Amino acid sequence: MQGKPLDRIFILNVTIVVEALLLLIATLWCQFCEIELLPFLHLNSKILAIGFASGLAIALSGFAILWLCSKLSDKASWIADLRSIINDELTPLFQSLNAADILIIAACSGFCEEIFFRGVVQDQLGLFPAALLFGFFHCPTRRYLPYCLWAVCAGTFLGWLLTLTNSLWAPVFAHGSSNLVVLLYLRYGRKMEKSVSSTQSAQPSQEGKLPEVSLSAGSSKVSTSSPNNASSAQATKAPTKSGEINQSTEPKDE
């Protein structure tokens, strides 16, 4: 059963507070451990292109999981749980948002989370511990473990982008653009899919139905009727040959 969509202001406030806390912790961590992030904040067109292309790849992997959930939900319980999370929790969660809200959430999550997990945690603990913590950050309950596993893989990929480009902007743009695409789909795409699906199911299928054919006795006319007017076709009386009634009613000559 789908839950009631939360108020958009509440969602925005919670998102901004959580992301701001991550950024604050990252800033304090940098101060105490003397971590320099400025050398990793250089940006050029190549890094920008790599970031957006990587974000699209991450979003496509999410869509692949959605497709698997629709096809294999009856094969394994964890797939059914993941499908239930997407349909009953994540999709209703963002139904009250507009495009501007989604852009703000995508930008905040992309920048603040990457500064914390890739800029600070990965620098101090390494790529895989940072990816593991990134996965558990997206796992509020045990039921979210399949989603957590996907987030660990995504975090590993984002960490690899940092080592590849030596710039935090690559994972920042990848994370933000991926969130933007996925959230826009959950907000508008799934609603369009449901609308198309309900429209198609409302149209009665006429395939395999042949028109009824009735031959009138004593007549060369052939009439066809659809199932809707079958009763009226059955009520039609066959015409009699001319002269039959007169012959039956005339008295015989003695």
C-alpha positions in Angstrom: 0.0 0.0 0.0 1.5 3.3 -1.0 2.0 6.0 1.7 0.7 9.5 1.5 3.3 11.9 -0.1 5.1 14.0 2.4 5.0 17.8 2.3 7.6 19.2 -0.1 8.9 21.8 2.4 9.5 19.1 5.0 11.4 17.0 2.5 13.5 20.0 1.4 14.3 21.0 5.0 15.3 17.4 6.0 17.5 17.1 3.0 19.2 20.4 3.5 19.8 19.8 7.2 21.3 16.3 6.6 23.5 17.4 3.8 24.6 20.5 5.7 25.6 18.3 8.7 27.7 16.1 6.4 29.4 19.2 5.0 30.0 20.6 8.5 31.6 17.3 9.7 33.8 17.3 6.6 34.9 20.8 7.3 35.8 20.1 10.9 37.5 16.9 9.9 39.6 18.8 7.4 40.5 21.3 10.1 41.6 18.8 12.7 43.4 16.5 10.3 44.8 19.2 8.1 43.2 17.9 4.9 43.6 20.1 1.8 40.7 19.8 -0.6 41.5 22.8 -2.8 44.0 20.9 -5.0 41.1 18.5 -5.8 38.7 21.2 -6.8 40.1 22.0 -10.3 37.6 21.8 -13.1 37.8 21.7 -16.9 35.5 20.6 -19.7 36.9 17.1 -19.7 36.2 16.5 -16.1 32.7 18.0 -16.6 32.0 15.6 -19.5 33.3 12.6 -17.5 31.1 13.6 -14.6 27.9 13.9 -16.5 28.5 10.7 -18.6 29.3 8.8 -15.4 26.1 10.1 -13.8 24.1 8.9 -16.7 25.8 5.4 -16.4 24.9 5.3 -12.7 21.3 6.3 -13.5 21.0 3.6 -16.2 22.2 1.0 -13.7 19.4 2.1 -11.4 16.9 1.7 -14.3 18.3 -1.8 -15.0 17.5 -2.7 -11.4 14.0 -1.3 -11.8 13.5 -3.5 -14.9 14.9 -6.6 -13.0 12.4 -5.9 -10.2 9.5 -5.8 -12.6 10.6 -9.1 -14.2 12.0 -11.2 -11.4 10.1 -10.0 -8.3 8.5 -13.5 -7.9 11.9 -15.2 -8.1 13.6 -13.9 -5.0 12.4 -12.3 -1.8 15.1 -9.6 -1.8 14.1 -8.5 -5.3 10.5 -8.3 -4.1 11.6 -6.2 -1.2 13.5 -3.9 -3.4 10.5 -3.5 -5.7 8.3 -2.7 -2.7 10.8 -0.1 -1.5 10.8 1.6 -4.9 7.0 1.5 -5.5 5.7 2.0 -2.0 8.3 4.2 -0.3 10.6 6.0 -2.7 8.1 6.9 -5.4 5.4 8.3 -3.1 8.1 10.2 -1.1 8.8 12.5 -4.1 5.3 13.0 -5.4 4.9 16.4 -3.8 8.1 17.8 -5.3 8.5 20.0 -8.4 11.4 20.1 -10.8 13.1 23.0 -8.9 12.9 21.0 -5.6 14.4 18.0 -7.3 17.3 20.1 -8.7 18.0 21.5 -5.3 18.1 18.0 -3.7 20.3 16.6 -6.5 22.8 19.5 -6.2 22.9 19.4 -2.4 23.3 15.6 -2.2 25.9 15.5 -5.0 28.1 18.2 -3.6 27.9 17.6 0.2 28.0 13.8 0.1 31.0 13.7 -2.3 32.9 16.2 -0.2 32.4 14.1 2.8 32.7 10.5 1.5 35.2 11.0 -1.3 37.0 14.2 -0.2 37.5 13.3 3.5 36.6 9.7 4.2 38.3 8.3 1.2 41.4 10.4 1.9 41.6 9.1 5.4 40.3 5.5 5.2 40.7 4.5 1.6 38.3 3.9 -1.4 36.5 0.7 -0.3 35.9 1.8 3.3 34.5 5.1 2.0 32.2 3.2 -0.4 31.1 0.9 2.3 30.2 3.8 4.6 28.4 5.4 1.6 26.3 2.3 1.2 25.3 2.1 4.9 24.5 5.8 4.8 21.7 4.9 2.3 20.5 1.9 4.4 18.1 3.1 7.2 16.8 -0.4 7.9 17.8 -4.0 7.1 15.1 -4.1 4.5 17.2 -1.7 2.5 20.2 -4.0 2.3 19.7 -4.7 -1.5 19.6 -0.9 -2.1 22.7 -0.6 0.2 24.6 -3.1 -1.9 23.9 -1.1 -5.1 25.0 2.1 -3.2 28.3 0.4 -2.3 28.9 -0.4 -5.9 28.0 3.2 -6.9 30.3 4.6 -4.2 33.1 2.4 -5.4 32.6 3.8 -8.9 32.5 7.4 -7.6 35.7 6.8 -5.7 37.4 5.5 -8.8 36.3 8.6 -10.7 38.2 10.7 -8.1 41.4 8.6 -8.6 41.0 8.8 -12.3 40.5 12.6 -12.7 42.2 13.7 -9.4 39.2 16.1 -9.1 36.3 16.0 -6.7 34.1 17.7 -9.4 33.9 14.4 -11.4 32.1 12.4 -8.6 30.2 15.5 -7.6 28.7 16.0 -11.1 28.2 12.2 -11.5 26.4 11.9 -8.2 24.3 15.0 -8.7 23.3 14.3 -12.3 22.4 10.6 -11.4 20.2 11.8 -8.6 18.6 14.4 -10.9 17.7 11.8 -13.6 16.4 9.2 -11.1 14.3 11.6 -9.1 12.8 13.1 -12.2 11.8 9.6 -13.3 10.3 8.7 -9.9 8.4 12.0 -9.8 7.1 12.2 -13.4 8.1 9.1 -15.3 6.3 6.5 -13.2 3.2 8.7 -13.1 3.2 8.7 -16.9 3.7 5.0 -17.0 0.7 4.4 -14.7 -1.4 6.8 -16.7 -0.6 4.9 -19.9 -1.2 1.6 -18.3 -4.6 2.5 -16.8 -5.7 3.9 -20.2 -4.7 0.7 -22.0 -6.4 -1.5 -19.4 -9.6 0.6 -19.7 -10.0 -0.2 -23.4 -11.9 -3.5 -23.9 -10.1 -6.0 -26.1 -12.0 -6.9 -29.2 -9.5 -9.3 -30.6 -10.8 -12.8 -31.4 -14.4 -11.7 -31.6 -16.2 -12.4 -34.9 -19.5 -10.9 -35.9 -22.5 -13.1 -35.6 -24.1 -14.2 -38.9 -27.7 -15.1 -39.2 -29.5 -16.4 -42.3 -33.2 -15.6 -42.5 -35.4 -18.5 -43.5 -36.7 -18.2 -47.0 -34.7 -15.1 -47.7 -31.4 -14.5 -49.6 -30.4 -11.7 -47.2 -27.5 -12.2 -44.8 -27.4 -10.0 -41.7 -24.5 -9.5 -39.3 -24.6 -8.2 -35.8 -22.1 -7.5 -33.1 -22.4 -9.0 -29.6 -23.9 -5.8 -28.3 -27.0 -6.1 -30.5 -27.2 -9.9 -30.5 -30.5 -9.8 -28.6 -32.1 -7.5 -31.2 -30.9 -9.8 -34.0 -32.4 -12.9 -32.3 -35.7 -11.0 -32.0 -35.9 -10.4 -35.7 -38.6 -12.7 -37.3 -38.0 -14.4 -40.6 -40.2 -13.1 -43.4 -42.8 -15.6 -44.9 -43.1 -16.4 -48.6 -45.8 -14.4 -50.4 -49.0 -16.4 -50.7 -48.4 -18.9 -48.0 -50.7 -17.2 -45.5 -53.5 -16.8 -48.2 -53.2 -20.4 -49.2 -53.5 -21.6 -45.7 -56.6 -19.5 -45.0 -58.5 -20.0 -48.2 -61.2 -22.8 -48.0 -60.8 -25.8 -50.1 -63.2 -26.3 -53.0 -65.4 -29.3 -52.6 
